[in-house]
Amino acid sequence: NTPECERYACCPLPPYLEDSGCVIEEDDSAGRPLRDVCFHLLKLYSDRRYHLDQLLDPRSVTSDPLDYRLSWHLWDVLRALNYTHLCEPGQGVLNASYAAQLESEGLWEWAVFVLLHEPDTR
């Protein structure tokens, strides 16, 4: 929370933004700055209640906001480590988005597998 002129290091930007200099990319939906997925993992390590929606945002890894590959697999690993505080709508968006991505690539069998992880059985 220091003024821009007093900063001594660049923000931990996602890899696709690293060469852009010391800028803060704002997340359009929530007004939060975009950060690298490794930064979010460190924050989660230091605070188990850290919001998982920031960590699992595809833009923390790739410039394609519709590429949910790493986000879904990371969520699967986090669930195995008992980090289960992602809200049900967030889980639904993650599952449906990755399933749609797989289906668009012709991998409908894997899309069904992803949808089997849906928490809401209705």
C-alpha positions in Angstrom: 0.0 0.0 0.0 2.9 2.4 -0.7 2.7 5.1 -3.3 4.0 4.2 -6.8 7.2 6.3 -6.4 8.2 4.3 -3.3 7.9 0.8 -4.7 11.1 -1.2 -4.8 9.9 -4.2 -6.8 7.5 -5.0 -9.5 4.2 -6.7 -8.7 4.1 -10.5 -9.0 2.5 -10.5 -12.4 1.4 -13.5 -14.4 4.0 -14.9 -16.7 2.4 -13.4 -19.9 2.6 -9.9 -18.3 6.2 -10.1 -16.9 7.9 -8.2 -19.7 5.3 -5.4 -19.6 7.1 -3.6 -16.8 5.9 -2.5 -13.4 2.2 -2.1 -14.1 -0.9 -3.3 -12.2 -3.4 -5.1 -14.4 -6.8 -4.7 -12.9 -9.3 -7.5 -12.9 -12.4 -6.2 -14.6 -15.0 -8.1 -12.6 -13.9 -7.5 -9.1 -11.5 -4.6 -9.3 -8.6 -6.6 -7.8 -5.2 -6.5 -9.4 -4.1 -9.6 -11.3 -1.3 -11.6 -9.7 0.8 -14.7 -10.6 -0.6 -18.1 -9.5 2.6 -18.6 -7.4 1.8 -15.5 -5.4 -1.7 -16.7 -4.7 -0.3 -20.1 -3.6 2.0 -18.4 -1.2 -0.9 -16.3 0.2 -2.9 -19.5 0.6 0.0 -21.1 2.5 0.2 -18.2 4.9 -3.6 -17.9 5.3 -5.7 -21.1 4.8 -8.8 -18.9 4.3 -7.4 -17.0 1.3 -10.0 -16.7 -1.4 -9.6 -19.5 -3.9 -11.4 -17.6 -6.7 -8.4 -15.4 -7.1 -6.0 -18.3 -7.2 -8.1 -20.3 -9.7 -8.7 -17.4 -12.1 -7.3 -18.5 -15.5 -5.8 -15.1 -16.0 -3.3 -15.7 -13.2 -1.7 -18.3 -15.5 -2.6 -17.5 -19.1 -3.7 -14.6 -21.2 -6.7 -16.6 -22.4 -9.5 -16.0 -19.8 -11.4 -19.1 -21.1 -8.5 -21.6 -20.6 -9.4 -23.5 -17.5 -7.0 -26.4 -17.8 -4.5 -25.5 -15.1 -7.2 -23.9 -12.9 -9.3 -27.1 -12.8 -6.4 -29.4 -12.1 -5.0 -27.1 -9.5 -8.5 -27.1 -7.8 -8.4 -30.9 -7.9 -5.1 -30.9 -6.1 -6.2 -28.3 -3.5 -9.3 -30.3 -2.7 -7.1 -33.3 -2.0 -5.2 -31.1 0.4 -8.4 -30.2 2.2 -8.7 -26.6 0.8 -12.4 -26.9 0.1 -13.7 -23.4 0.7 -14.4 -22.5 -2.9 -18.1 -21.6 -3.1 -20.5 -24.0 -5.0 -21.2 -21.5 -7.8 -17.4 -21.1 -8.2 -17.0 -24.8 -8.4 -19.8 -25.0 -10.9 -18.3 -22.4 -13.1 -14.9 -24.1 -13.0 -16.3 -27.5 -13.8 -18.7 -26.3 -16.6 -16.0 -24.1 -18.2 -13.4 -26.8 -18.3 -15.9 -29.3 -19.6 -17.0 -26.9 -22.3 -13.4 -26.4 -23.3 -12.8 -30.1 -23.5 -16.0 -30.7 -25.5 -15.0 -28.0 -28.0 -11.8 -29.9 -28.6 -13.7 -33.1 -29.3 -12.8 -34.7 -25.9 -16.3 -35.2 -24.7 -15.4 -38.3 -22.7 -13.1 -36.1 -20.6 -15.8 -33.5 -20.4 -18.1 -36.0 -18.8 -15.3 -37.0 -16.3 -15.0 -33.3 -15.3 -18.7 -32.9 -14.9 -18.8 -35.9 -12.6 -17.0 -33.6 -10.1 -19.9 -31.3 -9.9 -21.0 -30.8 -6.3 -24.6 -30.0 -7.1 -26.2 -33.3 -8.1 -29.4 -31.6 -9.4 
